[in-house]
Amino acid sequence: MKKSMITALVSTMVAACGGSSDDQSPSLPQLSAASPASLAGTCDALAAKLAFANTTYTSVKDVPAGTLTIGGKSVPEHCVIEGTMGQHISSVDGKTYAIGFEMRLPLAWNGRFFYQANGGLDGNIVPATGVISGGGPLDNALNMGFAVISSDAGHSSSQNPLFGLDPQARLDYGYQAVAKLTPMAKQVIKTAYGKGPDRSYFEGCSNGGRHSMVAAARYAADYDGIIAGDPGVHLPKAAIGEMWSAQQFARVATAKTTSGLPDITTGLSAAERQMVASHIIAKCDALDGAADGMVHDIKACQANFDLARDVPTCSGNTRDGSCLTSAQKDALGNVFSGAHNSAGTALYASFPYDAGISGSGWAQWKQSNSITLDPGAAAFTFTTAPQSASVLSQLSAYALNFSMDTDAPKIFATSGVYGESSWSFMTPPDETNLSVLKNRGAKLIVYHGTSDPVFSSNDTTDWYQRLMTANGGDASNFARLYTVAGMNHCSGGPAADQFDMLTPMIAWVEQGKAPDSVVATARDASNAIPNSEVPAEWGANRTRPLCAYPKVARYKGGDINSASSFACS
């Protein structure tokens, strides 16, 4: 029998015998495993060989083993390369822009490339260590032997958020930086090791998760495994949702700031958030079979919990943390139902009620970033044409006066030199058409905290349901979604948020082993990187399975702190 026929037969057998009955379809290709290689020469020798169009390599240095550690483990010796690409002077604001990047290449390479997508407004070149999923990661891609790249996506942090005035910086931030850096990075790898990467992976959370979703749609030919955490897949709409939330809390604020605006932190106190969380737990905790302070069956919770009925209403305007006023209930209900215009048209998704409302990360986004970070992104990057730079000193007022009727539609607008709307350059085109990724055997993993206060897990679940519909009712042979109970934005909250999606992704891509579930750990006080919001009553070393949607982790008996006591069903 010919070698090609044997390979095809083995691939089909692996595909048919994966981790669950709905694993990879035999009709999809099985990608081969990566093979390792060693750096050809020294970092100094590599420096003399690097060349790529429109790119300047500013530094190539050796980093001895042990200089970096991750989870107490010493990162092996590697080369670190710094550079810039696509430098230009803006015709709008006269500023100089460029895509700054860093690459780290291990001397002992595993044959794989890792694109580390950063978050927020970007603008920072985070060390290219290959940060992986969840809170308090105990490993990284560089330590695992990957060649890694990180970038600022086309502007520096000193240019945030005004980089949105430059048309090209907008596009680089949205999607073009990835397109430009990927071939350069693969060329550097080929120069360094004598071959290009056998397998390429992409991972990020928040805006990095959005970058991942865009890569799955736009650059599926370049990446074999893509991991999107808490993705801001519809980020311009989410920014509108943030300002909507700020406006709701402003209505019930009990104090003003020094500038005379409503102090939205007084619209809902920490004690009140904790009280609401306790009532959500009371109604929803046991729906998954275990009274453990975690809401795994988030869908059933939405049907079981009612804010108006299940949270006590204060008498008059008394606020002592044991109840909410009628006005507060209206405001909080509006926050969870999502942004709407005056005609009642939804402008962003709703949010699920979950115990993570008690988390500090929830308040940080809803009652701080909503009047500081998000209005800057909306005013200068997502609105076309962008606002005057003078708005930068008035972001809170801009957020609180943002019109859901007249300002919100500007995310779809173009104007003059701004030839692409933010909806065009920020979101994946034709987002449920992932046929290129699917048909070449590449995979997509998405995870999302159910208490993410800025990017709604309902929005991500809705996307996945539409993806299933677009693929005959089942997309699990190439794309899987995992929700994380109680987790705030990318990490934190009363949650089991320490997990690794990269290792199961490699097994899925290169061995055909689809992950039906991924084990997550609650970072209690004994954890190497503890999370102070893990309740003490949970005890030590709690683990939970993150189940592939639409399955839910249900208690089947045994140790309440062990993932093995739960089944995905």
N, C-alpha and C positions, 0 to 999 in steps of 0.2 A: 504494500500500500504506500502511495506517495506521502512524503512528509506533510504536504499541504492538506491532504485529505485527513491525516491523523490529527493535525492541529485543529481542523474544523470540527472533527468528531469530538475531541476533548472539550473544545469550547462549548459545543452544544450540550455535552453532559454536565459541565460545570454550571451552565446557565439554568439547566433544568433541575439542579439539585442544590439550590442556594439555601438561604436561611429561612425562607418561608414559602408557602404554597403559591404566593403571588410574586415570586422573585422574577428576575430577568427573563424575558421571553426568549426562547431559542432563536427567534428571528432577528434579534439584535446582535450586533458584533460583540465579541469578547476581546477587549484590548489586552495586549500582552503585558507582562510585568516588566518593570524597569530593571536595568542591570547597572551595577556600580562602576565607578571609574575613579582614578586619582588625578589630582591636579598635575598638569604637565609642566614641571618646573616650579619656580618660586613666584611669589607675588610680584617681586621686582621685575622678573622676566616677563610676567604677564602684562605689566603696565606698558611695556614697549610695544606690545602687539595689538593693543586695543584701538580700534578705529570704527566709527559709524557715522553716517551722514547726519549733519546738523547737531552733533553731540560733542561735548567737551568732557573728558575724564580729568577731574581736578585732583584726584588723589587715589592711590592704590597702596594699601598698607597691610602688613601681616599682623594678625591678632593672635597672640600665643594662647594655647589651651589654658583654661582656668581664668582668663580675663573676664569672661562672662559666666554667670551661673543661672540656672533655671530650675526652680523646685529643689534647690540644694545640689543639683548636678552640674558638673563642670562642662561648659561647651567646648568642644574640640577646636584645635587650631584652624584658622580660616583667613581668607583674604577679604578685606573690606574695600569696596570701590565706591567713590563718590563722583558725581558729575551732574551736568545739566544738559537739557535738550530743548531745542526750539525757542531759543531766546529771541524776543522781539520787543519793540517799543510800541506801546499802545497809541493808536491814532486818536483815542478818546480822552484818556487822562494823562498821556505822556509818560506813564510809568513803564519800567522794564519788567517783563514777565519771562519766566522760563519754567520748564518742568525739572525740578530738582529730584534726584534719586540717589539711592544707596543700594548696593548689592553686596551680599556676603556669600562667599564661595568656600565651602569646606574642603580641606585638602583631601579627605576621604569622602567622596560624593556618592550618594545613593542612586544617581541617575535621574533624579526628579527636580522639577522647577516649581517654586512656590511664589505666587504673586500675593503680597501682603497688602490688602486694601485697607486704608485707614478710614477714620470716621470724621464726624462733624463737618466743618467747613474745609477740611483738609488744611493745607498750608504748612504742615510740619512733616519733615522727613524723619519718621520714627525709625529707630534702629531696625534694620532688616533681619530680625531674628525669626520671623515666621510665627507671629502670635496666633495661637489656635483658640478654639471655642471656649465660651463660658467664662465664669468668674474664677479668678485665682488659678490660672493654668499652671500645671506642674511640668510641662514640657513645651518645646517649640520645634518648628520645622527645621531650623538650622541645626539644633542638637540632634535631630533625627537623620541628618545627612543631606537635607535639601539645599539647593542653591536658591537664595531668596532675594527678592527685590521689594523695596518700599519707595514711595514717592510722595511729593507734596501736591500732586495732581495739577501742577501748573501755576502755582503762586505761593508766596511766602506768608507766614502767619501775620507779619506786619501789614500785609495787604488785606487782611480780613476785616470786615466783610466787603470792602469797597472794590475788591478784584472783580466783582460782578459788573463794574462799569466797562470792563474791557471785553469786547465780543469774543475774542479768541480764548481768553482765560475762562470765560463761561463754558465754552465748548470743551476745553481740556478738563475742567472740573467735572463736567457731565459725563463724558465718555471718551474723548479723543486721547487723553493722556495714556490710557490703557492701550489703545490701538498703536500708539507711537512707541511706547516702552517695550511692549512684548517682543517684537522682532529684534530690537536692540539687545534685550536681555538674553534671548536665546542665542544670538550671535556671540555675545560675551562668553556664554557657557560653552559653546562649541570651540571657541578659541582656547579656553582654559583647560578643557578636558579632552579635546580631540573629537568630540561628538556633541550633538545637541541633546537636549533632554529627551529621554524616552517617554516620560509622562509629565504632564504639566497640571498643576493644581492652583486654585484661586480661592482665597478665603477672606472674609471681612464681616464686621458687624456694624449695625447702624447705617451710616452713609456708606461704609464699607460693604454692608450687606446689599445696599442698593447697587454699588459697583459690581458686586457678584451677580446680581440678577440681570444687570445690563450686559455683563460679559456672557451670561448664558444665552442671551438673545442675539447679541451682536458678534461675539467672538468665540462661538462654540467650536469652530474649527481649530482654535488655538489651545483650548483647555479641555482636559479629560475628566477632571473632577472639580466641581464648583460648590463651595459651601457659603451660604448666605445666612447670616445671623441677624435677627430682628430687623429685617430689611426695610428701609425707607423707600419701598418700591415706587410709591407715589409721593415723593418727598415734598414737592410744591404744595400739594393738597394738605399734607400733614402740618406744614408750617402755618397754613391757614387755620387748621384745627387747633393748633397751639394758641394762636391769638384769639380764637373763639373761646377757648377755655379761660384765658385771662379776662376776657370781657365778662364771662359769667361770674367769676369770683369777684370782679370789681363791683358787681351789683350788690354783693352782700358783705363787702369789706367794712370793717368797723373802725378803720383808721386811715389816715392819709400819709403819704411819703413826704419828705422835705420839699419835694417839688410840687406838692399839692394834689398829686394824683392818688387814686385809691390804692391802698396797700393790700394787694391781692393775697398776701400771706395770711391776712386776718380774715379772709373769706372762709377758710376751713383750717382749723388748727390741727396740730399733731394729735392731740387727744381725741378730737372729733374723727380724724381719719382712722385712728385705732379702734374707736367705738364702732364705726361703720364696718371695718374689717371683721370685728368680733361677731357682728350680726350676719355677715355673709358666711362666715365659718359655721355659725349656728344652723343656717339653712342648707348649706351646701357640702359641708365637710364629709358627711357620711355617705354621700351619693355614690362614691366609688368603693364603698364597703368598709372603709377604715376611718375612724375618728382620730385623725392624726394631724390636724391643723393645716392640711393641704387640700386644695380643690382640684382634683385631677379631671373629673368629669365637668369641664367648664361649660359645655353646651347644656347639660341638665341643670346646672346652677342658674343659668339665665332664665330658665323657665320656673325655677323654684324660688328665686329671690326677687322681692319687690321692694324697692327703696321706700316708696310711700307707706307701705304696710309694715315692713319688717324693721325699720329704724324708728325709734321713738321720736315723736314730734314735741318740741319744746313748748311750754306754756308761755305765751307772749314772746318776748325777745330774750328770755333767759338763756344763757349759753354757759354751761358748766362741763361740757364734754360728754354728757350722758345722753344727749339728744341733738337733733338738728331743728332749726326753725323751718317753717314752711317755705320761706324764701330760699334758705340754704338747700332744701330738698329740690326745689325747682332748679336752682343753679347747678347743683351736682348732677341732677338728672339730665340737664342739657349738656353738661360736659361728657357724660357717658354716651348720650345719644349721638354725639358728633355734630360737627359744624353744619349749619343750614343757612340759606339766605331767607329773605323775608317772604318768599313764595313757598317756603318749606322744602325747597330742593336741597338734597344732601350735597355738601361740598367736600366732605371726607367721611370716612367710615365711623361706625359706632365702636365703642370699647366694651369688653366684657367686664362685668362686676367680678372682682376677685380679691382675695385676702391681701394681695400685694399693695393695695391702696395705703397700707400702713407704712410702706417702705419710704425711706428718705429720698430715694431716687424718684419716686412718684411725685413728691412735692417739688423736688428740684426742677423737674421739667414743667409741671403744670403751673407752678407758682413762682418761678424765677426765670428759667430759660424762655418761657413764653413771652416775656417782655424785654429780654436782653439779647438772646441768641437768634431765635426764630424770626423776629421782625427784621433783623439785619439781613438775613438770608432772603426773606421775602422782598424787602425793599430794593435790594441792589442786584440780586441774582435771579430771583424768580419772577419779578415784575418787569414787563417790557412796555415802554422804555423804563430803565431804572430810575429810581428817585434821585433827587439831588443829594450830593454828599452831605449837605447840611442836616439831613434827616438823622445822620449817625448820632448826633447829640440829643435826639428826641425819640429814641426807639420805643420807650414805654408809651409815650403819647401816640406814636404811630400804631402800635399794637392795639391800644385801647380804642382808637378811633378808626381802625381798619374797617372798611365797608364790605360786608359780605355780598352786597349787591353790585357795587361798582368797581371795587378793588380786586376782588377774588378772580374775576374773569381775565385779569391781565396776565395770569400764568399761561394762558393760551395765545397771547398776542405776539406779533412780530412788529418791528418798527425800524426802518432805515437800516443802519449797519447791523442791527440785531435780527439777522435773518432766520434764526431758529427760536421758537418759543421755549420757555423753560420746560414745558410739558414734553417738548420734542427732545431736548438734549439731556434731560434728567431721568426720563423713564425708559424702560425697555420698549422698543418698537414691537408691536404685535405680540404682547407679553405672554400669551398662551400658545404661541407657535414656536415650540422648541424642537422642531423636527430635525434640524441639523445636529443638535446635541444628541438627541435620541438616536438617530439613525447611524451615527458613527460609533455608538457604544459608550459615549460619555455619560456622566451622572451628575445630578444636582441634589444636594441636601440643603433644606431650609429648616432653621429652628427659630422659635419665637417665644419670648416670655409672655404669659397670659396677662401679666400686670404691667406690660410696657406702656408707659403713659404718653409717649410721643408718636410711635409708629404702632398702629392698632394691630393686634394679632387677629382681630376679626377681618381686617383688610387682607392679611396674608392668607387666612383660611379661605376667604372668598376667592382669592386668586387661585389657590390650589384646587378648589372645587371646580372652577372654570377650566383649569388645566386638565383635570380628570375628564370633564365633559368633552374637551377637545381631543381626547385620546381614547374615545370609546368607553368612557366611564372609569378607567383605571390608568393612572400614570405611574404606578409604583415600580414599574420595571426600569424607570430611568430617573424618577424624581420623587423624593419623599420629604414630608413635613413632620417636624416634631415640635410639640408645644411644651413649654416648661412652666409648670404650675407655680404661681406666686412670684416669678422672676420679673424684676423691673427691666429697664432698658439695657439689654445685653448681659446684665449681671445684677446681683443684689436683690434685696427683698427677702421675705421669709420663704426661701426656696432651696432646692437642691440644684445649684447652678454651676457646679464644677464638673465638666465633662469634656471629652475629646471626640470631635466629629471627624478629625482627619484620619485617624487610624482605621475606623470602619469604612471611610470613604476609599482609602487605598485598597482595602480588601474587596470592596464592591467593584471598583474600576478594574483592578488587575487580576482578581481571582473569581469574580462573579458572585461573591458572597454578600447578598443584600442585607442590610441591617434592619431587622424587624423592630429592635429596640436598642437604645444606648444607655448605659448606666451613668447616672448623675449622682454626685455626692453633695450633701449639705455641709457647708464649711463652718462647723461648730468651733468652739474655742480650742479644740485639740488639733484642728487642721493647720497645715503649714502656712496657709494664707486664709485666716478666719474671716467670716462675714458676721459682723456684730448683730445683724438682723435675723439670724437663725435663732429661734426661740430656745432658751435653755432647757425647757421641758422636753425637747426632742431627744435629748441625750446625745451620745457621741456616735459619730460615723454612720449617720443615716444615709442610705442610698435608695434611689428610686429609678425604675426604668422610664426612659423617655420613649414613648410609643409612637410608631409610625401612624400618622393620621389616616383614617378616622378612629383608629383604635385608642382605647383609654386604659391606663394602668388601674387594675382593679385588685383589691385585696383578696387573697385566696386562703389566708391563714398563715400563722407562724410569726416569726420575729417582726414586729411592726417597723423596725428600723432597717430591714433588709430588702433590697430590691428583689431577691428571690421569692419573697412572700407575695409578690404581685405578678399578675399576668396581663398581657396586652390583649384586650378583647373588645 
